Amino acid sequence: MTEETPEARAYKRGFRQKNKRDDYALDLFHEARAKLTSDPARVGQILGELSRLYNALADGPIIDLATRAAIMARLEAGRSDEAADLLDRRYQLYAPFDDSERRGPGTPGA
């Protein structure tokens, strides 16, 4: 069975935003979180994509360039926990939930 990419899922959905769970950017966050330790190059590509997408709540990119650089620097230094923390903070800025619903990328059930 082949793992489906976020791009393929977004295409299948036709970018219909029925709810936050159907959001292409959330798929990218989850993929980045899953690959922090195994594929830093792919994480860099994902962060590049997220830096081109707009976050209306922050009135700017979903991942700003400074955060993107900080995450990649931490990955290159082998500090994936710190990189994950930065990624989670940007996720929470993009997709805020109340405390009863809050689940970061990579959390079971998210």
Backbone hydrogen bonds, N-H to C=O, Kabsch-Sander energy under -0.5 kcal/mol:
donor,donor_aa,acceptor,acceptor_aa,energy
9,R,5,T,-2.2
10,A,6,P,-2.5
11,Y,7,E,-2.3
12,K,8,A,-2.5
13,R,9,R,-2.1
14,G,10,A,-1.3
15,F,10,A,-1.5
16,R,13,R,-0.8
17,Q,15,F,-0.6
18,K,16,R,-1.3
22,D,19,N,-1.8
23,D,20,K,-1.6
27,D,23,D,-1.6
28,L,24,Y,-2.0
29,F,25,A,-2.5
30,H,26,L,-2.3
31,E,27,D,-2.3
32,A,28,L,-2.8
33,R,29,F,-2.6
34,A,30,H,-2.0
35,K,31,E,-1.4
36,L,33,R,-0.8
39,D,35,K,-2.6
43,V,39,D,-2.0
44,G,40,P,-2.3
45,Q,41,A,-1.7
46,I,42,R,-2.6
47,L,43,V,-2.9
48,G,44,G,-1.9
49,E,45,Q,-2.0
50,L,46,I,-2.7
51,S,47,L,-1.8
52,R,48,G,-0.6
52,R,49,E,-1.1
53,L,49,E,-0.6
53,L,50,L,-0.5
55,N,60,G,-3.8
56,A,54,Y,-0.7
59,D,55,N,-1.2
60,G,55,N,-1.6
62,I,50,L,-0.9
62,I,53,L,-2.4
63,I,50,L,-1.0
64,D,62,I,-0.5
68,R,64,D,-2.5
69,A,65,L,-2.5
70,A,66,A,-2.2
71,I,67,T,-2.7
72,M,68,R,-2.3
73,A,69,A,-2.5
74,R,70,A,-2.0
75,L,71,I,-2.2
76,E,72,M,-2.6
77,A,73,A,-1.6
78,G,75,L,-1.4
79,R,74,R,-3.2
80,S,78,G,-0.8
83,A,79,R,-1.8
84,A,80,S,-2.6
85,D,81,D,-1.9
86,L,82,E,-2.1
87,L,83,A,-2.5
88,D,84,A,-2.7
89,R,85,D,-2.0
90,R,86,L,-1.9
91,Y,87,L,-2.2
92,Q,88,D,-2.4
93,L,89,R,-1.6
94,Y,90,R,-1.9
95,A,91,Y,-3.2
101,E,98,D,-2.0
102,R,98,D,-1.2
107,T,104,G,-1.9
110,A,107,T,-2.3
